[in-house]
Amino acid sequence: MQEKTIHQEISLPLLTEKQVSLTIKREDLLHPLISGNKFRKMKYNLIAAKSKGFDTLLTFGGAYSNHIAATAYAGKLHGFKTIGIIRGEELSKKWEANPTLKLASEHGMQLKFISREDYRDKENPSYLKKLQREFGSCHMLPEGGTNALAVQGCQEILTHEDADFGVICCAVGTGGTLAGIINASHENQHVLGFPAVKGDFLTEDICKFASKGRWKLITKYHFGGYAKVSTELIDFVNDFRQKTQIPLDPIYTGKMVFGILDLVQQDYFLPNTKILAIHTGGLQGIVGMNILLKKNNKPLLNL
Ligand SMILES: Cc1ncc(COP(=O)(O)O)c(C=O)c1O
């Protein structure tokens, strides 16, 4: 798989007016399913799983998880069995209507649905041992795929070609991708993380893996929390796609780019700042999100 991605500079009147440049690093183009940070997070995990002789990958996720979709596909591609532990028992009867889970199953993933209460134990060693007893020995990937090997992979998102950018922006779920970017950033660079989730736990989680200090979380663009979207956000994602030909996902990258442009509007960045925003993928989630939006009589995301 091609590991080098392209830079796409965005041309918008707001950016010209404020004399700020915004470039998107198209990690989403790495692969339709193992795209963006998923490819980076998986790379060293797959190498480790192979070298330790595991034939199965086991991981955790919610109904629309990009990580579940990517693990299923990467497993199939590299000869691993895959098991997905999915949050929400209620899905066991209707999962085939969920495009992410259906795709994961079509790629060979065995799905196990557990209650939200049991799901809270997903990092508890005794629960993990129980899963090992049930499924045999396997390489376990935590929710969102973040572990030390994933962070090592995410360090490869930034390369010497990015050295010229003063600000690097990335969407944040568990914080593993941001930690990799922080570790790979240059001394002249500031790293901004845009959490797509609500909560104060992220700084501590990021500090477990990040080894440098020039970073900050911009916490006001989560739109109510994980997978919560508003009509304003949907309109923004559709409008941005129409003007730039770049598709964004509504859960992560849409919120980040909305936030960046809002900060530009508010003169958060000095004139001549060069911003690099990482497109971490997640586009497989659009179809599932549209099903939810349609149910709620909201405008849909353009495909
Ligand atoms: C498309 C996309 N972007 C960004 C992120 C955030 O990554 P992380 O969990 O490493 O913070 C995720 C989460 O998995 C994602 O699916």
The ligand as an ORCA input file, in Angstrom:
! r2SCAN-3c Opt
* xyz 0 1
  C     -11.668      9.338     11.081
  C     -11.070      9.464     12.425
  N     -10.369     10.570     12.713
  C      -9.813     10.753     13.930
  C      -9.949      9.806     14.923
  C      -9.339     10.050     16.246
  O      -8.275      9.182     16.479
  P      -7.782      8.883     17.933
  O      -8.734      7.891     18.531
  O      -6.429      8.318     17.772
  O      -7.796     10.165     18.695
  C     -10.683      8.644     14.681
  C     -10.871      7.666     15.746
  O     -10.673      6.567     15.750
  C     -11.260      8.456     13.387
  O     -11.966      7.353     13.084
*
